[in-house]
Amino acid sequence: MNTMIRDYITIQKQDDVVIALRDMEPGDTLLLDGGQVLTVMDPVPRGHKVAVHHIPSGQDVIKYGFSIGKATSDIQPGQWIHSHNLHTGLSGTLDYEYQPDHSWQPRSIPAHLQQFDGYLRPNGEAGIRNEIWIINTVGCINKICEALARTAHMEMAGRVDGVYHFPHPFGCSQLGDDLEYTRQLLTSLVLHPNAAGVLVIGLGCENNQIEQFAAGIPAEYAGKIRYLKAQEEDDEIEAGMVYLEELVSQAEQEQRQPLPLSKLKIGLKCGGSDGLSGITANPLVGQVADLLVSAGGTAILTEVPEMFGAETILMNRSSDDHIFGQMVELINGFKQYFVNHGQNIYENPSPGNKAGGITTLEEKSLGCTQKGGHSQVVDVLRYGQRVHRPGLNIVEAPGNDLVSVTALSAAGAHIVLFTTGRGTPFGGPVPTVKIATQSDLANRKKHWIDYNAGQLLEGREMEQVALDLLEQIVELASGRRQTNSERHGFREIAIFKDGVIL
């Protein structure tokens, strides 16, 4: 796909732009394919776009083989293309027609990567960590749960992989969909197989009552869960420690065993993107997603607003008419969410994205959706729901890093592959693998970054790097490796909110 010549990269032959691989100054020259010499006319930061020929005002600017917006002025060869002369070409709502693209074919997987050592849970699901989680139904007991987790994590060290609590501010004074979002998200986390046991703690007077919460838990999970209502205990810490001892005693009987790669689920996310995200890290993650799906495993993609402008690529990969209809409903529903709040549907790239070279939403989306690889979309899930079909799944959630990583975890992702061009330290409830788009970031932020996709700009082939990353994922799933966020204890959740607080 990519052609690399020292100072720049060409993504597709029909593109109007090349991407700078170093900071460029006026007068620098680039030798293009076919022998054309291009003289740079403006200062161009690394990761940004340089025009390779004249582009008239009003004409589409092509990158990745697709339009990334309209030129707002005449652009000459060698000029820098960014917000000053390029604007989104998206507007209004769209009608979609299903044009099935089922051209993708599964790939072969090396034998040594076809299994991992995980925990086989009683219901047949796999876990890659043997942890105890504390989930609170309401935010006003965050500190109680924090104290319990801290004490149990120290006292029970070595018996399980850790005792963790994920604070949040919700569960009370919420109504309607907001309350349901909270309850659904927390329920799905309780069911996650990385947690061998879960202590669910409520206060007693909140909207998200423990009795109603417990009613939504399938009977097959009852053995791994204990419930505690703080207002009804003389000493909730003492009572909580008793329950945690029960859960740890039960969990420490679990042993890792060889499991097929088909039981593994990975979430796909990008954040702090730059102009190289859609060239290195995101396509790399897409290759890994395709490999996992080829083995019968599951890949989960979200960030719905960051599909706008590239959504038809995913829609046409729907496995059938029904899934296509669900994709259309998902996209149009999220556009309506923007309209309901009086926001521009197509104003998306953040200041950090723009500084990194991403100008328009369609440019960001075309890079972002590459994380989903090329396989068929087999299911579309609402926010907080859990995956139940192997293959590529789409989950409803916004682009916000922590909200979407939490949604991916709740959907069942054992691991989240998180690509970034600018860096971020956070971690979700499950191991969060930070993948740098370029080597400078990987070398400078070694305590944040787990894998360097910048190798793809330094002579290594995509297939080779994808297999290398998959091997590291197998090591991670088998407990022989930890992410930086795990080592530092960085674990957080965030819950989507769209409503009033009483």
C-alpha positions in Angstrom: 0.0 0.0 0.0 2.7 2.5 1.0 5.6 3.8 -1.0 8.4 5.4 1.1 11.1 7.7 -0.1 13.3 9.1 2.7 11.5 12.4 3.5 7.9 11.7 2.7 5.3 8.9 2.2 2.7 8.4 -0.6 -0.3 6.5 0.6 -2.2 5.9 -2.7 -0.9 6.7 -6.2 -4.0 8.8 -7.0 -3.6 11.0 -3.9 -3.1 14.8 -4.3 -0.7 14.9 -1.4 2.3 13.3 0.2 3.0 13.2 3.9 6.1 14.8 5.4 8.2 12.5 7.5 10.3 15.4 8.8 9.8 19.1 9.3 10.3 20.7 5.9 11.3 24.3 4.9 10.7 26.3 1.8 13.2 25.3 -0.9 13.5 21.7 0.2 13.1 19.3 -2.7 11.4 15.9 -3.0 12.0 13.4 -5.7 8.5 12.0 -6.5 7.6 8.7 -8.3 8.2 9.1 -12.0 11.2 11.4 -11.5 9.2 14.7 -10.8 11.1 17.1 -8.5 8.8 18.9 -6.1 10.0 22.0 -4.4 8.4 22.7 -1.0 7.0 26.2 -0.8 6.0 26.6 2.9 7.2 25.4 6.2 5.6 22.0 6.7 5.6 20.2 10.1 6.2 16.4 10.2 3.0 14.4 9.6 1.4 17.2 7.5 0.4 17.2 3.9 2.2 18.7 0.8 0.4 19.2 -2.5 2.0 17.3 -5.4 0.2 19.2 -8.1 -2.2 22.2 -8.6 -5.6 21.8 -6.9 -8.2 24.4 -8.0 -10.3 26.1 -5.3 -13.5 24.0 -4.6 -12.0 20.8 -5.8 -11.8 17.6 -3.7 -8.4 16.9 -2.1 -7.6 13.2 -2.3 -5.8 11.2 0.4 -6.1 7.5 1.1 -7.7 7.4 -2.4 -10.8 9.3 -1.1 -11.8 12.9 -0.6 -10.7 14.5 2.7 -12.4 17.8 2.0 -12.6 20.7 -0.5 -9.8 23.2 -1.3 -10.8 26.7 -0.1 -8.3 28.4 -2.3 -6.1 27.5 -5.3 -3.3 25.2 -4.0 0.0 25.1 -5.9 2.5 22.2 -6.0 4.7 22.1 -3.0 2.2 24.1 -0.8 1.3 23.0 2.7 -2.3 21.8 2.9 -4.1 22.3 6.2 -6.9 24.3 7.9 -6.0 27.5 6.0 -6.8 26.1 2.6 -8.8 22.9 3.2 -12.3 22.5 4.7 -14.6 19.5 5.2 -16.8 18.6 2.3 -19.4 16.9 4.5 -22.7 18.5 5.2 -26.2 17.5 6.2 -27.5 13.9 6.5 -27.0 11.2 3.9 -29.1 8.4 2.3 -27.2 5.1 2.2 -27.4 2.3 -0.3 -26.0 -1.2 0.5 -23.3 -2.1 -1.9 -21.9 -5.3 -0.4 -18.1 -5.7 -0.3 -17.3 -9.3 0.8 -14.0 -9.5 -1.0 -11.9 -10.1 2.2 -10.5 -13.5 2.7 -9.2 -15.0 6.0 -5.5 -15.3 6.4 -3.4 -18.1 7.7 -1.9 -17.8 11.2 1.4 -19.3 12.3 0.9 -22.4 14.5 2.7 -20.8 17.5 0.2 -17.9 17.5 -2.9 -20.0 17.4 -3.4 -20.3 21.2 -2.7 -18.5 24.4 -2.6 -19.5 28.1 -5.8 -18.1 29.7 -8.4 -18.9 32.4 -11.4 -20.9 31.2 -14.4 -19.6 33.1 -17.3 -21.9 34.1 -19.5 -20.5 31.3 -16.9 -21.2 28.6 -15.5 -17.7 28.3 -11.8 -17.0 28.6 -10.1 -14.6 30.9 -6.6 -13.3 30.5 -6.3 -11.9 34.1 -7.4 -13.4 37.4 -8.4 -10.3 39.1 -11.0 -9.2 41.7 -13.0 -6.1 40.8 -15.0 -3.8 43.1 -17.9 -2.2 41.2 -19.9 0.5 43.0 -23.5 1.2 41.9 -23.2 4.8 42.9 -20.5 7.4 43.0 -20.9 8.6 46.5 -19.1 5.5 47.9 -16.0 5.8 45.7 -13.7 6.3 48.6 -15.1 3.3 50.6 -14.5 1.1 47.5 -11.0 2.7 47.0 -10.1 1.9 50.6 -11.3 -1.7 50.3 -9.4 -2.2 47.0 -6.2 -0.7 48.4 -6.3 -2.9 51.6 -7.2 -6.1 49.8 -4.7 -5.5 47.0 -1.9 -5.4 49.6 -3.1 -8.1 52.0 -4.0 -10.6 49.2 -1.0 -9.9 47.0 0.2 -13.1 45.2 -3.0 -15.0 45.5 -4.7 -13.3 42.5 -3.6 -10.8 39.9 -4.9 -7.9 41.9 -7.9 -6.2 43.5 -9.1 -3.2 41.6 -11.8 -0.5 41.9 -13.0 1.8 39.1 -14.5 5.0 40.5 -17.3 6.9 38.7 -19.6 9.8 39.7 -23.0 8.3 38.6 -25.8 5.9 39.7 -27.8 8.5 41.6 -30.0 11.5 40.5 -30.1 10.0 37.0 -33.2 9.3 35.0 -34.3 7.4 31.9 -31.6 6.6 29.4 -28.8 8.1 31.6 -29.6 5.7 34.4 -29.9 2.8 32.0 -26.5 3.6 30.4 -24.9 3.5 33.8 -26.6 0.3 34.9 -25.9 -1.5 31.5 -22.3 -0.4 31.4 -21.6 -1.5 35.0 -23.5 -4.8 34.6 -21.3 -5.6 31.6 -18.1 -4.9 33.5 -19.3 -7.1 36.3 -19.6 -10.0 33.8 -16.2 -9.4 32.3 -14.1 -12.7 32.4 -10.9 -10.9 33.4 -12.6 -10.6 36.8 -12.7 -13.9 38.5 -14.8 -12.3 41.2 -16.7 -9.1 41.7 -17.9 -7.3 44.8 -20.8 -5.0 43.9 -21.3 -2.3 46.5 -24.2 0.1 46.8 -25.0 2.8 49.3 -28.7 2.0 49.8 -30.7 5.1 48.8 -29.5 5.6 45.2 -31.5 5.3 41.9 -29.3 2.4 40.8 -30.5 0.0 43.6 -28.6 -3.2 44.2 -31.8 -5.3 43.9 -32.6 -4.0 40.5 -28.9 -4.2 39.5 -28.7 -7.9 40.6 -31.9 -8.7 38.7 -30.0 -7.9 35.5 -27.2 -10.4 36.2 -27.7 -13.8 34.4 -27.8 -16.7 36.8 -24.7 -18.4 35.4 -22.6 -15.5 36.8 -24.0 -15.6 40.3 -21.1 -17.6 41.8 -18.5 -14.9 41.1 -20.5 -12.0 42.6 -21.1 -10.8 46.1 -23.3 -7.8 47.0 -22.9 -5.3 49.8 -25.2 -2.4 50.8 -23.2 0.0 52.9 -26.0 1.6 54.8 -27.1 -1.7 56.2 -23.6 -2.7 57.6 -22.3 -1.5 60.9 -18.8 -1.6 59.4 -18.9 -1.8 55.6 -15.1 -2.1 55.3 -15.0 -5.1 57.6 -18.0 -6.7 55.8 -16.4 -6.0 52.4 -13.1 -7.6 53.4 -15.0 -10.8 54.4 -16.6 -10.9 50.9 -13.3 -10.2 49.2 -11.6 -13.0 51.1 -14.3 -15.4 49.8 -13.8 -14.2 46.3 -10.0 -14.4 46.4 -10.2 -17.9 47.9 -12.4 -19.0 45.1 -10.3 -17.2 42.4 -7.0 -18.6 43.4 -8.1 -22.1 42.5 -8.2 -21.0 38.8 -5.2 -22.0 36.7 -4.1 -20.9 33.2 -4.4 -23.4 30.4 -3.9 -23.4 26.7 -6.9 -21.9 24.9 -7.6 -21.3 21.2 -7.0 -17.8 19.8 -10.6 -17.8 18.8 -11.6 -17.0 22.4 -9.6 -13.8 22.4 -11.4 -10.4 22.0 -9.5 -7.1 21.3 -10.8 -3.6 21.3 -9.6 -1.1 18.7 -9.1 2.6 19.6 -7.0 5.7 18.6 -6.4 8.9 20.5 -4.0 11.8 20.4 -3.8 11.0 16.6 -1.4 12.7 14.2 -0.8 12.7 10.5 0.9 9.3 10.6 -1.9 7.5 12.6 -3.6 6.4 9.4 -0.3 5.4 7.8 1.4 3.3 10.4 -0.4 2.5 13.7 -4.0 2.3 12.5 -3.3 0.1 9.5 -1.1 -2.1 11.6 -3.9 -2.6 14.2 -6.2 -3.4 11.3 -3.9 -6.1 10.1 -3.8 -7.6 13.6 -7.7 -7.4 13.7 -7.8 -9.3 10.4 -5.4 -12.0 11.7 -7.5 -12.5 14.9 -10.8 -12.7 13.0 -9.1 -15.2 10.6 -8.4 -17.3 13.7 -12.1 -17.2 14.7 -11.5 -14.4 17.3 -13.3 -11.1 17.9 -12.3 -7.5 17.1 -14.4 -4.6 18.4 -14.4 -1.1 16.9 -16.1 2.0 18.2 -15.7 5.9 18.1 -18.9 6.4 16.0 -18.4 10.1 15.2 -14.9 9.2 13.9 -16.6 7.1 11.2 -18.4 10.1 9.7 -17.0 10.6 6.2 -15.8 7.0 6.0 -18.9 5.2 7.2 -19.8 3.7 3.8 -16.6 1.7 3.8 -17.8 -0.1 7.0 -21.4 -0.2 5.9 -20.6 -2.0 2.7 -18.7 -4.6 4.6 -21.8 -5.5 6.6 -22.4 -9.3 6.5 -26.0 -8.9 5.4 -28.9 -6.4 4.9 -29.9 -6.5 8.6 -26.4 -5.5 9.8 -26.3 -2.8 7.1 -29.6 -1.4 8.5 -28.2 -1.5 12.0 -25.1 0.4 10.8 -27.2 3.1 9.1 -29.3 3.4 12.3 -26.2 3.7 14.4 -24.6 6.4 12.2 -27.7 8.5 11.7 -28.6 8.1 15.4 -25.3 9.6 16.5 -25.6 12.4 13.9 -29.0 13.2 15.5 -27.3 13.3 18.9 -25.1 16.1 17.6 -28.1 17.9 16.1 -30.1 17.6 19.4 -27.3 19.4 21.2 -26.9 22.1 18.6 -23.5 20.9 17.5 -21.9 20.7 14.1 -21.9 17.1 13.0 -18.7 17.4 11.1 -16.5 19.5 13.4 -14.4 16.8 15.0 -10.6 17.0 14.9 -9.2 18.2 18.3 -6.4 20.8 18.6 -3.9 18.0 19.1 -5.1 16.2 16.0 -4.8 19.4 14.0 -1.3 20.1 15.3 -0.4 16.6 14.3 -1.5 17.1 10.7 -5.2 16.0 10.6 -7.3 18.8 9.0 -10.9 17.5 8.5 -13.2 14.9 10.0 -13.2 12.8 6.8 -9.4 12.7 6.9 -9.5 11.6 10.5 -12.2 9.1 9.8 -10.4 7.5 6.8 -7.4 7.0 9.1 -9.4 6.0 12.1 -11.5 3.2 10.5 -8.4 1.4 9.2 -8.1 0.0 12.7 -11.1 -2.3 11.7 -9.1 -4.1 9.1 -11.0 -5.5 6.1 -13.2 -8.3 7.4 -17.0 -8.3 7.4 -19.0 -6.4 10.1 -20.9 -9.2 11.9 -22.8 -7.2 14.5 -23.7 -3.8 15.8 -24.0 -3.3 19.5 -25.7 -0.5 21.5 -23.7 1.2 24.3 -22.9 -1.1 27.2 -23.9 -4.3 25.4 -21.6 -7.4 25.3 -20.3 -9.0 22.2 -21.6 -12.5 21.4 -20.6 -13.0 17.7 -17.0 -13.7 16.7 -15.7 -11.4 14.0 -15.6 -7.6 13.6 -18.2 -5.9 15.9 -19.2 -2.2 16.0 -20.0 -0.7 19.4 -21.9 2.5 20.0 -19.8 5.0 21.9 -18.3 8.5 21.3 -14.7 9.2 20.3 -13.7 10.3 23.9 -10.8 8.1 24.8 -11.8 7.0 28.3 -15.5 6.6 27.5 -14.8 4.5 24.4 -12.1 2.3 26.0 -14.6 1.7 28.9 -17.3 0.7 26.3 -14.9 -1.6 24.5 -14.0 -3.3 27.9 -17.6 -3.6 28.8 -18.3 -5.2 25.4 -15.9 -7.9 26.3 -12.5 -6.8 25.0 -9.7 -8.6 26.9 -7.2 -6.1 25.6 -7.5 -2.7 24.0 -5.0 -1.7 21.2 -4.7 2.1 21.5 -2.9 3.9 18.8 -1.5 7.4 19.4 0.7 9.9 17.6 1.0 12.3 20.5 0.9 10.0 23.5 -1.3 9.4 26.5 -0.7 7.6 29.9 -4.1 6.4 30.9 -5.3 2.8 31.0 -8.8 1.3 30.9 -10.2 -1.6 33.0 -8.4 -4.1 30.8 -4.8 -4.1 29.5 -4.4 -1.1 27.2 -1.6 -1.4 24.7 -0.3 2.0 23.6 1.0 1.9 20.0 3.0 4.8 18.8 2.7 6.0 15.2 6.4 7.0 15.0 9.7 6.2 16.7 10.3 9.6 18.3 7.3 9.2 20.5 8.1 5.6 21.3 11.6 6.4 22.3 10.7 9.6 24.2 7.8 8.1 26.1 8.9 4.6 26.9 7.0 4.6 30.1 3.8 5.2 28.2 4.3 3.4 24.9 4.1 -0.4 24.6 4.8 -0.9 20.8 6.3 1.2 18.1 4.5 1.2 14.7 7.1 3.7 13.5 9.1 0.6 12.4 6.9 0.7 9.3 8.7 3.9 8.2 12.1 2.4 8.8 12.2 -0.6 6.4 10.1 -3.3 8.1 7.2 -4.8 6.2 3.6 -4.6 7.4 3.1 -8.4 7.5 6.2 -8.9 9.6 5.3 -6.1 12.1 1.7 -7.4 12.4 2.8 -10.9 13.3 5.3 -9.4 15.8 2.6 -7.4 17.4 0.2 -10.4 17.5 2.9 -12.4 19.2 3.2 -9.7 21.9 -0.5 -9.8 22.3 -0.4 -13.5 22.8 2.3 -13.0 25.4 0.2 -10.3 27.1 -2.9 -12.5 27.1 -0.9 -15.4 28.5 0.2 -13.3 31.5 3.9 -13.3 30.5 3.8 -9.6 29.8 2.2 -6.5 31.2 1.3 -3.1 29.6 2.9 0.1 31.0 -0.5 1.2 32.2 -0.8 -2.0 34.2 2.6 -1.7 35.7 1.9 1.9 36.8 -1.6 1.0 38.2 -3.3 3.3 35.7 -6.9 1.9 35.5 -10.0 4.1 34.9 -13.5 4.1 33.6 -15.8 6.8 32.3 -19.5 6.4 31.6 -21.4 8.1 28.8 -23.9 10.7 29.9 -26.7 12.3 27.9 -29.4 13.7 30.2 -30.2 15.7 33.3 -28.8 15.3 36.8 -31.5 15.8 39.5 
